């Protein structure tokens, strides 16, 4: 994907160009920001609150249900990892909003990893899959545009 593919240029004055981001990139960034701030970041903030209140990991794990018992037993570690995922997801979304290829690549990697891991996080993984799946489709639509398979 080149910069010219993802943007349109309009001259506001001689020698100046204004860059407009493709609606699909803006939409994918919005989905990634929503997921990173509210879902991933919210879980990390929840960890900070639980830790400040002195709630034990075993007590906290009884109120959440995951398909894999390992996650119940190590809930605090998962909540910390959620903060890392959220920070990476927000960073990628900001990179996409700034029309940077590193942000695009980071966002695609985040979406693919989330799609792979969502099955282990049921039932919460359903929302992760919907947001990451939609963002991944939008990102791939921008990258491949109208190219044919053959």
Residue pairs with C-beta under 8 A, 6 or more apart in sequence:
1 101
1 104
1 142
1 143
3 19
3 99
5 142
5 145
6 21
6 22
6 25
6 99
6 142
7 19
7 20
7 21
7 22
7 99
8 19
8 20
9 17
9 18
9 19
10 17
10 18
10 20
11 17
11 18
12 18
19 99
21 97
21 99
22 142
24 138
24 139
24 141
24 142
25 96
25 97
25 99
25 138
25 139
25 142
26 97
27 138
28 93
28 96
28 107
28 134
28 135
28 138
28 139
28 142
29 93
29 94
29 96
29 97
29 107
30 93
31 131
31 132
31 134
31 135
31 138
32 89
32 90
32 92
32 93
32 96
32 107
32 110
32 111
32 131
32 135
33 89
33 90
33 93
34 131
35 86
35 89
35 128
35 131
35 132
35 135
36 85
36 86
36 87
36 88
36 89
36 90
36 93
37 86
37 90
39 86
39 124
39 127
39 128
39 131
40 82
40 83
40 85
40 86
40 89
41 82
41 83
41 86
41 90
43 79
43 82
43 83
43 86
44 79
44 80
44 82
44 83
44 86
46 79
47 76
47 79
47 80
47 82
47 83
50 60
50 76
50 79
51 76
57 73
57 74
57 75
57 76
60 75
60 76
61 72
61 73
61 75
64 72
64 75
65 72
65 123
66 72
66 120
66 121
66 122
66 124
67 119
67 120
67 121
67 122
67 123
68 120
71 78
71 120
71 121
85 110
85 114
88 106
88 110
89 107
89 110
91 103
91 106
92 103
92 104
92 106
92 107
92 109
92 110
93 103
93 107
94 103
95 102
95 103
95 104
95 106
95 107
96 103
96 104
96 107
96 139
97 103
104 139
104 143
107 135
107 139
108 136
108 139
108 140
110 132
111 132
111 133
111 135
111 136
111 139
112 136
114 128
114 129
114 132
115 129
115 132
115 133
115 136
117 125
117 128
118 125
118 126
118 128
118 129
118 132
119 125
121 128
